[in-house]
Amino acid sequence: MNMIHDLSPDELLTTTRAVRRRMDFDRPIADEVVRECLAVAQQAPTATNQQNWRFMIVTDADQRLAIADIYRQGWEEYRRIPTATLIRTHDDAGRAAVQRRVRDSAQYLVDNMHRVPAMVIPCVVGRADDMAAWEKTTQWSTMMFATWSLMLAARARGIGSVYTCVHLVREEEAAGVLGIPYSRVMHVGLIPLAYTIGDRFWPAHREPLEDIVHWNRW
Ligand SMILES: Cc1cc2nc3c(=O)[nH]c(=O)nc-3n(C[C@H](O)[C@H](O)[C@H](O)COP(=O)(O)O)c2cc1C
């Protein structure tokens, strides 16, 4: 097992970043290592302990190419949405610069998605399309805890990841490629995995806590 041993829990939690440009596309990831990360993810909580999670792992080169193509199409559609957060411009110069950096980095991933050695598509059994907001929340949350655990377990093993969602614009098409029964099973993201180039990452800039936390009353 290839672990980064000197990471404390807080360091792991604060340095698991969205990795795109620092992915080593040429270094394979053993299936066994992906399994270890999935076993960690499986310890996450699920709503009413339903454990209705499923993980689709895509390593086959043709399948990766097909999913990367759908990802690109999803990205192109996303870019055309006027309110898309990455496309909308910021008045604040600092935030606009960060936004440009993230957009360029996201574009890099679009251009290289087919090269990642493994993709994880977390799925939930049960579609949320017609559910009330609260019930949708339970479906999504069920996968998000597990997905973040998977990303942390990957980072602890020197593997970078980034949570992505733009392929969901074309979820049904992706389901067709992967044989996922779309009418019963919902994708909730697409996580590319690759060993990172170097293993040092740093906490990101965040707003002061005082601006986002409310105690006892809003
Ligand atoms: C709900 C959600 C959706 C996201 N969708 C995408 C995506 O489709 N493509 C992408 O490249 N990054 C995506 N990201 C990654 C964010 O852009 C990234 O987390 C953000 O830039 C902050 O970087 P950090 O995670 O290193 O703090 C998504 C993140 C979240 C939480």
PDBQT file of the ligand as one rigid body, heavy atoms in Angstrom, charges set to zero:
ROOT
HETATM    1  C1  LIG A 301     -20.915  20.140  -6.468  1.00  0.00    +0.000 C 
HETATM    2  C2  LIG A 301     -19.596  20.328  -7.197  1.00  0.00    +0.000 A 
HETATM    3  C3  LIG A 301     -19.574  20.230  -8.577  1.00  0.00    +0.000 A 
HETATM    4  C4  LIG A 301     -18.366  20.358  -9.274  1.00  0.00    +0.000 A 
HETATM    5  N1  LIG A 301     -18.347  20.165 -10.631  1.00  0.00    +0.000 NA
HETATM    6  C5  LIG A 301     -17.174  20.226 -11.283  1.00  0.00    +0.000 A 
HETATM    7  C6  LIG A 301     -17.107  19.916 -12.676  1.00  0.00    +0.000 A 
HETATM    8  O1  LIG A 301     -18.101  19.541 -13.306  1.00  0.00    +0.000 OA
HETATM    9  N2  LIG A 301     -15.894  19.999 -13.284  1.00  0.00    +0.000 N 
HETATM   10  C7  LIG A 301     -14.747  20.345 -12.612  1.00  0.00    +0.000 A 
HETATM   11  O2  LIG A 301     -13.669  20.396 -13.219  1.00  0.00    +0.000 OA
HETATM   12  N3  LIG A 301     -14.787  20.628 -11.284  1.00  0.00    +0.000 NA
HETATM   13  C8  LIG A 301     -15.960  20.558 -10.617  1.00  0.00    +0.000 A 
HETATM   14  N4  LIG A 301     -15.986  20.786  -9.252  1.00  0.00    +0.000 N 
HETATM   15  C9  LIG A 301     -14.731  21.096  -8.523  1.00  0.00    +0.000 C 
HETATM   16  C10 LIG A 301     -14.677  22.550  -8.077  1.00  0.00    +0.000 C 
HETATM   17  O3  LIG A 301     -14.448  23.358  -9.198  1.00  0.00    +0.000 OA
HETATM   18  C11 LIG A 301     -13.552  22.713  -7.054  1.00  0.00    +0.000 C 
HETATM   19  O4  LIG A 301     -13.882  21.959  -5.920  1.00  0.00    +0.000 OA
HETATM   20  C12 LIG A 301     -13.367  24.165  -6.687  1.00  0.00    +0.000 C 
HETATM   21  O5  LIG A 301     -12.713  24.796  -7.736  1.00  0.00    +0.000 OA
HETATM   22  C13 LIG A 301     -12.593  24.407  -5.423  1.00  0.00    +0.000 C 
HETATM   23  O6  LIG A 301     -11.331  23.790  -5.471  1.00  0.00    +0.000 OA
HETATM   24  P1  LIG A 301     -10.857  22.946  -4.204  1.00  0.00    +0.000 P 
HETATM   25  O7  LIG A 301     -11.769  21.727  -4.176  1.00  0.00    +0.000 OA
HETATM   26  O8  LIG A 301      -9.441  22.596  -4.459  1.00  0.00    +0.000 OA
HETATM   27  O9  LIG A 301     -11.050  23.810  -2.994  1.00  0.00    +0.000 OA
HETATM   28  C14 LIG A 301     -17.175  20.625  -8.553  1.00  0.00    +0.000 A 
HETATM   29  C15 LIG A 301     -17.196  20.697  -7.149  1.00  0.00    +0.000 A 
HETATM   30  C16 LIG A 301     -18.389  20.523  -6.477  1.00  0.00    +0.000 A 
HETATM   31  C17 LIG A 301     -18.387  20.568  -4.963  1.00  0.00    +0.000 C 
ENDROOT
TORSDOF 0
